[in-house]
Amino acid sequence: MTRTVLFPRTGRGTALCGVLLLITAEGLAVGLAPDPLRLFLSGTFIGASAAGLLLALLLATSRRRAGTAAALAGAGPLGGDAQWFSARSLDGFPMEQVRPLLLSPGAPGLNRLYTAWVFATHGHDPQWIARHLDLPTRTARLLVTAARRHAPAGPSAPPGRSAPSDPSDPSDPSERRPQ
């Protein structure tokens, strides 16, 4: 089931609300000011608004240039972590197990399942995937289990995360017990 938000809170929406509130406050200040002060306040507010607009344009232009430079350098959307999305990212995807889920009413999209698969192959747990991608926990668990079965011989976990240990592996030093 997909959750929808009627009024999502985005940075642009917050900025727009702030600008509208500021314009309202400026209008009230000019309207309530005595006659000799109105001309001064109007000029000050116009100058401040022009400076703010110029600063916003400068910031947007610099961000766009930084994004273009990063794309030209080959950093990609994840800051140079291109191994997450390679040509072999979807190898081992359990399409046969997922197909009944895709055909059910209110099913998640295939792209969201592909994204969950990539996260699962990089060591994320089912609860994290279910919470961040709005998937049923059962589906996320199925993908994580399939990803662990498909994992290469060496542990492949993202930096900062420990690879899941296999309790049935006698060579795992964390599972050895003194005798």
Backbone as JSON Lines, residues from 0, in Angstrom:
{"i":0,"aa":"M","n":[0.84,-1.17,0.0],"ca":[0.0,0.0,0.0],"c":[0.89,1.23,0.0]}
{"i":1,"aa":"T","n":[0.67,2.11,-0.93],"ca":[1.48,3.31,-1.05],"c":[0.84,4.44,-0.26]}
{"i":2,"aa":"R","n":[1.66,5.08,0.55],"ca":[1.17,6.23,1.3],"c":[1.38,7.49,0.48]}
{"i":3,"aa":"T","n":[0.38,8.35,0.46],"ca":[0.52,9.63,-0.22],"c":[0.35,10.74,0.79]}
{"i":4,"aa":"V","n":[1.07,11.81,0.56],"ca":[0.99,12.96,1.44],"c":[0.37,14.09,0.64]}
{"i":5,"aa":"L","n":[-0.68,14.7,1.18],"ca":[-1.36,15.76,0.44],"c":[-0.45,16.97,0.25]}
{"i":6,"aa":"F","n":[0.26,17.37,1.29],"ca":[1.14,18.52,1.21],"c":[2.52,18.11,1.69]}
{"i":7,"aa":"P","n":[3.35,17.58,0.78],"ca":[4.68,17.15,1.22],"c":[5.52,18.34,1.64]}
{"i":8,"aa":"R","n":[6.33,18.13,2.66],"ca":[7.19,19.2,3.17],"c":[8.53,19.12,2.47]}
{"i":9,"aa":"T","n":[8.75,20.03,1.55],"ca":[10.0,20.07,0.82],"c":[10.72,21.36,1.15]}
{"i":10,"aa":"G","n":[11.97,21.44,0.78],"ca":[12.75,22.65,1.01],"c":[12.18,23.82,0.24]}
{"i":11,"aa":"R","n":[11.73,23.57,-0.98],"ca":[11.16,24.65,-1.78],"c":[9.87,25.18,-1.18]}
{"i":12,"aa":"G","n":[9.04,24.27,-0.69],"ca":[7.78,24.69,-0.08],"c":[8.02,25.52,1.18]}
{"i":13,"aa":"T","n":[8.99,25.11,1.98],"ca":[9.32,25.86,3.18],"c":[9.86,27.24,2.83]}
{"i":14,"aa":"A","n":[10.71,27.3,1.81],"ca":[11.25,28.59,1.37],"c":[10.14,29.5,0.85]}
{"i":15,"aa":"L","n":[9.2,28.93,0.09],"ca":[8.09,29.72,-0.43],"c":[7.24,30.27,0.7]}
{"i":16,"aa":"C","n":[6.95,29.45,1.7],"ca":[6.18,29.93,2.86],"c":[6.92,31.05,3.59]}
{"i":17,"aa":"G","n":[8.22,30.91,3.72],"ca":[9.02,31.94,4.38],"c":[8.99,33.25,3.6]}
{"i":18,"aa":"V","n":[9.1,33.18,2.29],"ca":[9.08,34.38,1.45],"c":[7.7,35.05,1.53]}
{"i":19,"aa":"L","n":[6.64,34.26,1.48],"ca":[5.29,34.84,1.58],"c":[5.06,35.5,2.93]}
{"i":20,"aa":"L","n":[5.56,34.89,3.99],"ca":[5.44,35.47,5.32],"c":[6.24,36.77,5.42]}
{"i":21,"aa":"L","n":[7.42,36.8,4.83],"ca":[8.25,38.0,4.83],"c":[7.59,39.13,4.04]}
{"i":22,"aa":"I","n":[7.0,38.82,2.88],"ca":[6.31,39.84,2.08],"c":[5.12,40.41,2.84]}
{"i":23,"aa":"T","n":[4.39,39.54,3.53],"ca":[3.25,39.99,4.32],"c":[3.72,40.91,5.44]}
{"i":24,"aa":"A","n":[4.79,40.54,6.13],"ca":[5.32,41.38,7.21],"c":[5.8,42.72,6.67]}
{"i":25,"aa":"E","n":[6.44,42.72,5.5],"ca":[6.9,43.97,4.9],"c":[5.72,44.86,4.53]}
{"i":26,"aa":"G","n":[4.69,44.28,3.96],"ca":[3.5,45.05,3.6],"c":[2.83,45.66,4.82]}
{"i":27,"aa":"L","n":[2.74,44.89,5.89],"ca":[2.16,45.41,7.13],"c":[3.03,46.53,7.71]}
{"i":28,"aa":"A","n":[4.33,46.35,7.66],"ca":[5.23,47.38,8.21],"c":[5.1,48.68,7.43]}
{"i":29,"aa":"V","n":[5.05,48.6,6.1],"ca":[4.91,49.8,5.28],"c":[3.52,50.41,5.48]}
{"i":30,"aa":"G","n":[2.49,49.59,5.57],"ca":[1.12,50.09,5.74],"c":[0.88,50.76,7.09]}
{"i":31,"aa":"L","n":[1.54,50.25,8.13],"ca":[1.32,50.8,9.47],"c":[2.32,51.9,9.84]}
{"i":32,"aa":"A","n":[3.32,52.11,9.02],"ca":[4.34,53.11,9.32],"c":[3.78,54.52,9.09]}
{"i":33,"aa":"P","n":[4.29,55.52,9.83],"ca":[3.86,56.91,9.58],"c":[4.33,57.38,8.19]}
{"i":34,"aa":"D","n":[3.67,58.38,7.65],"ca":[3.93,58.85,6.29],"c":[5.4,59.17,6.0]}
{"i":35,"aa":"P","n":[6.12,59.91,6.85],"ca":[7.5,60.24,6.5],"c":[8.41,59.01,6.43]}
{"i":36,"aa":"L","n":[8.07,57.94,7.12],"ca":[8.91,56.75,7.19],"c":[8.6,55.73,6.08]}
{"i":37,"aa":"R","n":[7.44,55.85,5.43],"ca":[7.01,54.86,4.43],"c":[7.97,54.79,3.24]}
{"i":38,"aa":"L","n":[8.4,55.93,2.75],"ca":[9.29,55.94,1.59],"c":[10.61,55.26,1.92]}
{"i":39,"aa":"F","n":[11.15,55.55,3.1],"ca":[12.41,54.92,3.53],"c":[12.25,53.4,3.67]}
{"i":40,"aa":"L","n":[11.18,52.96,4.33],"ca":[10.94,51.53,4.51],"c":[10.74,50.82,3.18]}
{"i":41,"aa":"S","n":[10.02,51.42,2.27],"ca":[9.79,50.82,0.96],"c":[11.11,50.62,0.22]}
{"i":42,"aa":"G","n":[11.96,51.64,0.22],"ca":[13.27,51.53,-0.44],"c":[14.14,50.47,0.21]}
{"i":43,"aa":"T","n":[14.13,50.4,1.53],"ca":[14.92,49.41,2.25],"c":[14.44,48.0,1.93]}
{"i":44,"aa":"F","n":[13.14,47.8,1.94],"ca":[12.6,46.46,1.65],"c":[12.85,46.04,0.21]}
{"i":45,"aa":"I","n":[12.76,46.98,-0.73],"ca":[13.03,46.65,-2.14],"c":[14.51,46.28,-2.3]}
{"i":46,"aa":"G","n":[15.39,47.02,-1.66],"ca":[16.83,46.71,-1.73],"c":[17.14,45.35,-1.11]}
{"i":47,"aa":"A","n":[16.54,45.08,0.04],"ca":[16.79,43.79,0.71],"c":[16.23,42.63,-0.13]}
{"i":48,"aa":"S","n":[15.08,42.83,-0.74],"ca":[14.5,41.78,-1.59],"c":[15.37,41.52,-2.81]}
{"i":49,"aa":"A","n":[15.88,42.59,-3.42],"ca":[16.75,42.42,-4.58],"c":[18.03,41.7,-4.19]}
{"i":50,"aa":"A","n":[18.61,42.04,-3.05],"ca":[19.83,41.37,-2.58],"c":[19.56,39.9,-2.29]}
{"i":51,"aa":"G","n":[18.42,39.59,-1.68],"ca":[18.07,38.2,-1.4],"c":[17.85,37.4,-2.67]}
{"i":52,"aa":"L","n":[17.2,38.0,-3.67],"ca":[16.99,37.33,-4.94],"c":[18.32,37.06,-5.64]}
{"i":53,"aa":"L","n":[19.22,38.05,-5.61],"ca":[20.53,37.89,-6.22],"c":[21.32,36.77,-5.53]}
{"i":54,"aa":"L","n":[21.25,36.72,-4.21],"ca":[21.93,35.66,-3.44],"c":[21.36,34.28,-3.77]}
{"i":55,"aa":"A","n":[20.04,34.19,-3.88],"ca":[19.41,32.9,-4.21],"c":[19.82,32.44,-5.61]}
{"i":56,"aa":"L","n":[19.86,33.35,-6.57],"ca":[20.29,32.99,-7.93],"c":[21.74,32.55,-7.95]}
{"i":57,"aa":"L","n":[22.59,33.25,-7.2],"ca":[24.0,32.88,-7.12],"c":[24.17,31.49,-6.52]}
{"i":58,"aa":"L","n":[23.42,31.2,-5.46],"ca":[23.48,29.89,-4.81],"c":[22.99,28.79,-5.75]}
{"i":59,"aa":"A","n":[21.88,29.02,-6.45],"ca":[21.36,28.02,-7.38],"c":[22.33,27.76,-8.53]}
{"i":60,"aa":"T","n":[22.95,28.82,-9.04],"ca":[23.91,28.67,-10.13],"c":[25.14,27.9,-9.67]}
{"i":61,"aa":"S","n":[25.63,28.19,-8.47],"ca":[26.82,27.48,-7.98],"c":[26.52,26.01,-7.72]}
{"i":62,"aa":"R","n":[25.32,25.69,-7.24],"ca":[24.95,24.29,-7.02],"c":[24.83,23.55,-8.35]}
{"i":63,"aa":"R","n":[24.28,24.22,-9.35],"ca":[24.14,23.6,-10.66],"c":[25.51,23.33,-11.27]}
{"i":64,"aa":"R","n":[26.43,24.3,-11.12],"ca":[27.77,24.11,-11.64],"c":[28.5,22.99,-10.91]}
{"i":65,"aa":"A","n":[28.31,22.9,-9.6],"ca":[28.95,21.84,-8.83],"c":[28.41,20.48,-9.25]}
{"i":66,"aa":"G","n":[27.11,20.39,-9.5],"ca":[26.52,19.13,-9.96],"c":[27.02,18.74,-11.33]}
{"i":67,"aa":"T","n":[27.18,19.71,-12.22],"ca":[27.68,19.43,-13.56],"c":[29.13,18.98,-13.5]}
{"i":68,"aa":"A","n":[29.93,19.64,-12.65],"ca":[31.34,19.26,-12.52],"c":[31.47,17.84,-11.96]}
{"i":69,"aa":"A","n":[30.63,17.5,-10.99],"ca":[30.69,16.15,-10.42],"c":[30.27,15.11,-11.45]}
{"i":70,"aa":"A","n":[29.27,15.43,-12.27],"ca":[28.83,14.48,-13.3],"c":[29.91,14.3,-14.36]}
{"i":71,"aa":"L","n":[30.59,15.39,-14.73],"ca":[31.66,15.28,-15.71],"c":[32.85,14.51,-15.17]}
{"i":72,"aa":"A","n":[33.07,14.61,-13.85],"ca":[34.19,13.89,-13.24],"c":[33.86,12.41,-13.06]}
{"i":73,"aa":"G","n":[32.6,12.03,-13.27],"ca":[32.2,10.63,-13.16],"c":[31.87,10.21,-11.75]}
{"i":74,"aa":"A","n":[31.56,11.17,-10.89],"ca":[31.26,10.83,-9.51],"c":[29.91,10.13,-9.39]}
{"i":75,"aa":"G","n":[28.96,10.44,-10.21],"ca":[27.66,9.78,-10.17],"c":[26.8,10.3,-9.05]}
{"i":76,"aa":"P","n":[25.56,9.82,-8.94],"ca":[24.62,10.35,-7.97],"c":[24.96,9.98,-6.53]}
{"i":77,"aa":"L","n":[25.76,8.95,-6.32],"ca":[26.07,8.55,-4.95],"c":[27.48,8.96,-4.54]}
{"i":78,"aa":"G","n":[28.02,9.98,-5.19],"ca":[29.33,10.47,-4.8],"c":[30.45,9.51,-5.14]}
{"i":79,"aa":"G","n":[30.44,8.91,-6.31],"ca":[31.53,8.05,-6.74],"c":[31.35,6.6,-6.36]}
{"i":80,"aa":"D","n":[30.21,6.22,-5.86],"ca":[29.98,4.84,-5.45],"c":[29.27,4.1,-6.58]}
{"i":81,"aa":"A","n":[29.91,4.02,-7.73],"ca":[29.28,3.44,-8.92],"c":[29.09,1.94,-8.81]}
{"i":82,"aa":"Q","n":[29.79,1.25,-7.87],"ca":[29.64,-0.19,-7.77],"c":[28.23,-0.58,-7.32]}
{"i":83,"aa":"W","n":[27.48,0.33,-6.75],"ca":[26.12,0.01,-6.33],"c":[25.24,-0.26,-7.53]}
{"i":84,"aa":"F","n":[25.42,0.48,-8.61],"ca":[24.55,0.36,-9.77],"c":[25.39,0.04,-11.0]}
{"i":85,"aa":"S","n":[25.78,-1.19,-11.11],"ca":[26.56,-1.63,-12.26],"c":[25.66,-2.47,-13.17]}
{"i":86,"aa":"A","n":[26.25,-2.94,-14.24],"ca":[25.49,-3.78,-15.18],"c":[25.06,-5.09,-14.52]}
{"i":87,"aa":"R","n":[25.76,-5.5,-13.49],"ca":[25.46,-6.78,-12.84],"c":[24.69,-6.6,-11.53]}
{"i":88,"aa":"S","n":[24.15,-5.42,-11.28],"ca":[23.44,-5.14,-10.03],"c":[22.25,-6.05,-9.8]}
{"i":89,"aa":"L","n":[21.57,-6.45,-10.86],"ca":[20.35,-7.24,-10.71],"c":[20.57,-8.73,-10.92]}
{"i":90,"aa":"D","n":[21.84,-9.16,-10.98],"ca":[22.12,-10.59,-11.09],"c":[21.58,-11.3,-9.86]}
{"i":91,"aa":"G","n":[20.84,-12.37,-10.07],"ca":[20.3,-13.15,-8.96],"c":[18.98,-12.64,-8.43]}
{"i":92,"aa":"F","n":[18.4,-11.62,-9.04],"ca":[17.11,-11.09,-8.57],"c":[16.06,-12.19,-8.63]}
{"i":93,"aa":"P","n":[15.35,-12.44,-7.53],"ca":[14.4,-13.56,-7.47],"c":[13.06,-13.23,-8.14]}
{"i":94,"aa":"M","n":[13.04,-13.12,-9.44],"ca":[11.83,-12.72,-10.15],"c":[10.7,-13.72,-9.98]}
{"i":95,"aa":"E","n":[11.01,-15.0,-9.93],"ca":[9.94,-16.0,-9.8],"c":[9.23,-15.89,-8.45]}
{"i":96,"aa":"Q","n":[9.97,-15.59,-7.38],"ca":[9.35,-15.44,-6.06],"c":[8.6,-14.11,-5.95]}
{"i":97,"aa":"V","n":[9.04,-13.1,-6.68],"ca":[8.46,-11.77,-6.58],"c":[7.26,-11.61,-7.51]}
{"i":98,"aa":"R","n":[7.19,-12.4,-8.56],"ca":[6.12,-12.26,-9.55],"c":[4.72,-12.29,-8.93]}
{"i":99,"aa":"P","n":[4.39,-13.2,-8.0],"ca":[3.04,-13.16,-7.41],"c":[2.76,-11.85,-6.68]}
{"i":100,"aa":"L","n":[3.78,-11.27,-6.08],"ca":[3.59,-9.99,-5.4],"c":[3.28,-8.87,-6.39]}
{"i":101,"aa":"L","n":[3.92,-8.93,-7.55],"ca":[3.7,-7.9,-8.57],"c":[2.3,-7.96,-9.16]}
{"i":102,"aa":"L","n":[1.72,-9.16,-9.16],"ca":[0.4,-9.33,-9.75],"c":[-0.73,-9.07,-8.76]}
{"i":103,"aa":"S","n":[-0.41,-8.9,-7.49],"ca":[-1.45,-8.66,-6.49],"c":[-1.89,-7.19,-6.51]}
{"i":104,"aa":"P","n":[-3.12,-6.92,-6.04],"ca":[-3.6,-5.53,-6.03],"c":[-2.79,-4.7,-5.02]}
{"i":105,"aa":"G","n":[-2.49,-3.47,-5.38],"ca":[-1.73,-2.58,-4.52],"c":[-0.27,-2.97,-4.41]}
{"i":106,"aa":"A","n":[0.24,-3.65,-5.43],"ca":[1.62,-4.16,-5.4],"c":[2.62,-3.02,-5.57]}
{"i":107,"aa":"P","n":[3.8,-3.17,-4.98],"ca":[4.85,-2.18,-5.21],"c":[5.36,-2.28,-6.65]}
{"i":108,"aa":"G","n":[5.93,-1.2,-7.14],"ca":[6.44,-1.19,-8.5],"c":[7.72,-2.01,-8.62]}
{"i":109,"aa":"L","n":[7.99,-2.46,-9.82],"ca":[9.18,-3.27,-10.07],"c":[10.46,-2.47,-9.79]}
{"i":110,"aa":"N","n":[10.46,-1.19,-10.12],"ca":[11.65,-0.37,-9.85],"c":[11.95,-0.27,-8.36]}
{"i":111,"aa":"R","n":[10.9,-0.2,-7.53],"ca":[11.12,-0.15,-6.09],"c":[11.68,-1.49,-5.6]}
{"i":112,"aa":"L","n":[11.24,-2.59,-6.18],"ca":[11.78,-3.9,-5.81],"c":[13.23,-4.03,-6.26]}
{"i":113,"aa":"Y","n":[13.56,-3.49,-7.43],"ca":[14.96,-3.5,-7.89],"c":[15.84,-2.7,-6.93]}
{"i":114,"aa":"T","n":[15.34,-1.55,-6.5],"ca":[16.09,-0.73,-5.54],"c":[16.28,-1.48,-4.23]}
{"i":115,"aa":"A","n":[15.23,-2.14,-3.76],"ca":[15.33,-2.93,-2.54],"c":[16.35,-4.05,-2.71]}
{"i":116,"aa":"W","n":[16.39,-4.65,-3.89],"ca":[17.36,-5.72,-4.17],"c":[18.79,-5.18,-4.05]}
{"i":117,"aa":"V","n":[19.04,-4.02,-4.63],"ca":[20.39,-3.43,-4.56],"c":[20.76,-3.17,-3.1]}
{"i":118,"aa":"F","n":[19.83,-2.63,-2.32],"ca":[20.11,-2.4,-0.9],"c":[20.35,-3.73,-0.17]}
{"i":119,"aa":"A","n":[19.58,-4.74,-0.52],"ca":[19.74,-6.04,0.13],"c":[21.09,-6.65,-0.21]}
{"i":120,"aa":"T","n":[21.55,-6.5,-1.45],"ca":[22.85,-7.06,-1.82],"c":[24.0,-6.3,-1.17]}
{"i":121,"aa":"H","n":[23.73,-5.12,-0.66],"ca":[24.76,-4.34,0.02],"c":[24.64,-4.42,1.53]}
{"i":122,"aa":"G","n":[23.87,-5.37,2.04],"ca":[23.88,-5.68,3.46],"c":[22.84,-5.01,4.32]}
{"i":123,"aa":"H","n":[21.87,-4.31,3.74],"ca":[20.83,-3.69,4.56],"c":[19.85,-4.75,5.05]}
{"i":124,"aa":"D","n":[19.34,-4.56,6.27],"ca":[18.42,-5.55,6.83],"c":[16.99,-5.3,6.35]}
{"i":125,"aa":"P","n":[16.11,-6.3,6.47],"ca":[14.74,-6.2,5.94],"c":[13.94,-5.06,6.56]}
{"i":126,"aa":"Q","n":[14.12,-4.81,7.85],"ca":[13.35,-3.74,8.5],"c":[13.73,-2.38,7.92]}
{"i":127,"aa":"W","n":[15.02,-2.18,7.68],"ca":[15.48,-0.9,7.12],"c":[14.91,-0.71,5.72]}
{"i":128,"aa":"I","n":[14.98,-1.75,4.91],"ca":[14.47,-1.67,3.53],"c":[12.97,-1.43,3.53]}
{"i":129,"aa":"A","n":[12.25,-2.15,4.37],"ca":[10.79,-2.0,4.43],"c":[10.41,-0.58,4.86]}
{"i":130,"aa":"R","n":[11.12,-0.04,5.82],"ca":[10.81,1.29,6.33],"c":[11.15,2.38,5.31]}
{"i":131,"aa":"H","n":[12.31,2.3,4.67],"ca":[12.74,3.35,3.77],"c":[12.13,3.28,2.38]}
{"i":132,"aa":"L","n":[11.71,2.12,1.94],"ca":[11.12,1.98,0.61],"c":[9.63,1.7,0.66]}
{"i":133,"aa":"D","n":[9.05,1.72,1.86],"ca":[7.61,1.5,2.03],"c":[7.17,0.19,1.39]}
{"i":134,"aa":"L","n":[7.89,-0.88,1.76],"ca":[7.57,-2.21,1.28],"c":[7.06,-3.06,2.45]}
{"i":135,"aa":"P","n":[6.28,-4.08,2.16],"ca":[5.92,-5.01,3.23],"c":[7.18,-5.72,3.75]}
{"i":136,"aa":"T","n":[7.25,-5.95,5.05],"ca":[8.42,-6.58,5.65],"c":[8.66,-7.96,5.06]}
{"i":137,"aa":"R","n":[7.59,-8.67,4.74],"ca":[7.71,-10.0,4.15],"c":[8.45,-9.94,2.81]}
{"i":138,"aa":"T","n":[8.14,-8.95,2.0],"ca":[8.8,-8.78,0.71],"c":[10.27,-8.44,0.9]}
{"i":139,"aa":"A","n":[10.54,-7.53,1.81],"ca":[11.94,-7.14,2.07],"c":[12.73,-8.34,2.6]}
{"i":140,"aa":"R","n":[12.11,-9.14,3.46],"ca":[12.79,-10.32,4.0],"c":[13.09,-11.33,2.89]}
{"i":141,"aa":"L","n":[12.16,-11.49,1.95],"ca":[12.38,-12.39,0.82],"c":[13.57,-11.93,-0.01]}
{"i":142,"aa":"L","n":[13.67,-10.64,-0.28],"ca":[14.78,-10.11,-1.07],"c":[16.1,-10.24,-0.34]}
{"i":143,"aa":"V","n":[16.11,-9.98,0.97],"ca":[17.36,-10.08,1.74],"c":[17.82,-11.52,1.81]}
{"i":144,"aa":"T","n":[16.9,-12.45,2.0],"ca":[17.27,-13.87,2.05],"c":[17.85,-14.32,0.71]}
{"i":145,"aa":"A","n":[17.21,-13.91,-0.38],"ca":[17.72,-14.27,-1.71],"c":[19.07,-13.62,-1.96]}
{"i":146,"aa":"A","n":[19.27,-12.39,-1.49],"ca":[20.55,-11.7,-1.68],"c":[21.66,-12.4,-0.91]}
{"i":147,"aa":"R","n":[21.34,-12.88,0.29],"ca":[22.37,-13.59,1.08],"c":[22.73,-14.92,0.45]}
{"i":148,"aa":"R","n":[21.74,-15.58,-0.15],"ca":[22.03,-16.83,-0.85],"c":[22.85,-16.6,-2.1]}
{"i":149,"aa":"H","n":[22.62,-15.46,-2.74],"ca":[23.31,-15.14,-3.99],"c":[24.69,-14.5,-3.75]}
{"i":150,"aa":"A","n":[24.98,-14.1,-2.52],"ca":[26.22,-13.36,-2.21],"c":[27.44,-14.16,-2.64]}
{"i":151,"aa":"P","n":[28.49,-13.46,-3.11],"ca":[29.74,-14.14,-3.47],"c":[30.41,-14.73,-2.23]}
{"i":152,"aa":"A","n":[31.49,-15.46,-2.44],"ca":[32.15,-16.15,-1.34],"c":[32.64,-15.19,-0.27]}
{"i":153,"aa":"G","n":[33.2,-14.04,-0.64],"ca":[33.71,-13.07,0.34],"c":[32.58,-12.2,0.84]}
{"i":154,"aa":"P","n":[32.68,-11.74,2.12],"ca":[31.62,-10.88,2.63],"c":[31.65,-9.53,1.92]}
{"i":155,"aa":"S","n":[30.49,-9.12,1.45],"ca":[30.37,-7.85,0.73],"c":[29.41,-6.97,1.49]}
{"i":156,"aa":"A","n":[29.94,-6.15,2.36],"ca":[29.11,-5.23,3.13],"c":[29.6,-3.82,2.88]}
{"i":157,"aa":"P","n":[28.69,-2.84,2.92],"ca":[29.11,-1.47,2.71],"c":[29.99,-1.0,3.85]}
{"i":158,"aa":"P","n":[30.81,0.04,3.63],"ca":[31.68,0.52,4.68],"c":[30.87,0.92,5.91]}
{"i":159,"aa":"G","n":[31.36,0.57,7.08],"ca":[30.67,0.91,8.31],"c":[29.67,-0.12,8.76]}
{"i":160,"aa":"R","n":[29.4,-1.13,7.96],"ca":[28.45,-2.18,8.33],"c":[29.21,-3.49,8.4]}
{"i":161,"aa":"S","n":[28.83,-4.3,9.33],"ca":[29.49,-5.6,9.42],"c":[28.72,-6.59,8.57]}
{"i":162,"aa":"A","n":[29.46,-7.48,7.97],"ca":[28.83,-8.5,7.15],"c":[28.11,-9.48,8.05]}
{"i":163,"aa":"P","n":[26.92,-9.96,7.65],"ca":[26.19,-10.9,8.5],"c":[26.98,-12.21,8.62]}
{"i":164,"aa":"S","n":[27.1,-12.69,9.84],"ca":[27.85,-13.93,10.04],"c":[26.92,-15.12,9.91]}
{"i":165,"aa":"D","n":[27.46,-16.19,9.41],"ca":[26.69,-17.4,9.22],"c":[26.94,-18.31,10.42]}
{"i":166,"aa":"P","n":[25.91,-18.53,11.27],"ca":[26.13,-19.34,12.48],"c":[26.47,-20.79,12.19]}
{"i":167,"aa":"S","n":[26.16,-21.28,10.99],"ca":[26.46,-22.68,10.69],"c":[27.9,-22.85,10.19]}
{"i":168,"aa":"D","n":[28.63,-21.74,10.01],"ca":[30.0,-21.8,9.5],"c":[30.96,-22.02,10.67]}
{"i":169,"aa":"P","n":[31.62,-23.19,10.75],"ca":[32.52,-23.45,11.87],"c":[33.8,-22.62,11.8]}
{"i":170,"aa":"S","n":[34.13,-22.06,10.64],"ca":[35.36,-21.28,10.55],"c":[35.15,-19.84,11.0]}
{"i":171,"aa":"D","n":[33.91,-19.46,11.36],"ca":[33.63,-18.1,11.81],"c":[34.14,-17.94,13.24]}
{"i":172,"aa":"P","n":[35.14,-17.06,13.48],"ca":[35.71,-16.95,14.83],"c":[34.73,-16.39,15.85]}
{"i":173,"aa":"S","n":[33.74,-15.62,15.43],"ca":[32.8,-15.07,16.41],"c":[31.86,-16.12,16.96]}
{"i":174,"aa":"E","n":[31.76,-17.26,16.31],"ca":[30.84,-18.3,16.75],"c":[31.54,-19.45,17.5]}
{"i":175,"aa":"R","n":[32.86,-19.37,17.64],"ca":[33.56,-20.44,18.34],"c":[33.32,-20.32,19.84]}
{"i":176,"aa":"R","n":[33.12,-21.44,20.44],"ca":[32.91,-21.48,21.89],"c":[34.04,-22.28,22.52]}
{"i":177,"aa":"P","n":[34.48,-21.83,23.68],"ca":[35.52,-22.62,24.35],"c":[34.98,-23.98,24.78]}
{"i":178,"aa":"Q","n":[35.83,-25.0,24.71],"ca":[35.37,-26.35,25.04],"c":[35.9,-26.84,26.34]}
